[in-house]
Amino acid sequence: MTGKHYSIEISDEAECDFDNSYNYYFEHSPKVADDFFQRISISFENIKTIPFSFPEVYKNVRKFTVKKFPFVIYFQVEEYAIKVIAIFHTSRNPEIWNVRVDE
């Protein structure tokens, strides 16, 4: 029996979240920025493999905690797509990403 093969779709807002964070790390240390990039990539692979194993936190939105960085990836599973809503620093107000969720 084979599992589903999910694709990752990153919203414009989530891409902006990532870009801002990556640029911040890059200004301080290109090596740390590279590690951040790798951790986000690994996180996406983990999410694609077992998306329903991560907790649902808000209106069908699930949460993946990134290892080694204070970030959370918020996503929804729709058919065969993982829709990334936010790549969010844990110190930020969650109300910011909550408004990104379609009702």
HELIX and SHEET records of a PDB file:
HELIX    1   1 ASP A   12  HIS A   28  1                                  17    
HELIX    2   2 PRO A   30  THR A   49  1                                  20    
HELIX    3   3 PRO A   51  SER A   53  5                                   3    
HELIX    4   4 GLU A   95  ASN A   98  1                                   4    
SHEET    1   A 5 SER A   7  ILE A  10  0                                        
SHEET    2   A 5 ALA A  81  HIS A  89  1                                        
SHEET    3   A 5 PHE A  71  GLU A  78 -1                                        
SHEET    4   A 5 VAL A  61  THR A  65 -1                                        
SHEET    5   A 5 GLU A  56  TYR A  58 -1                                        
END                                                                             
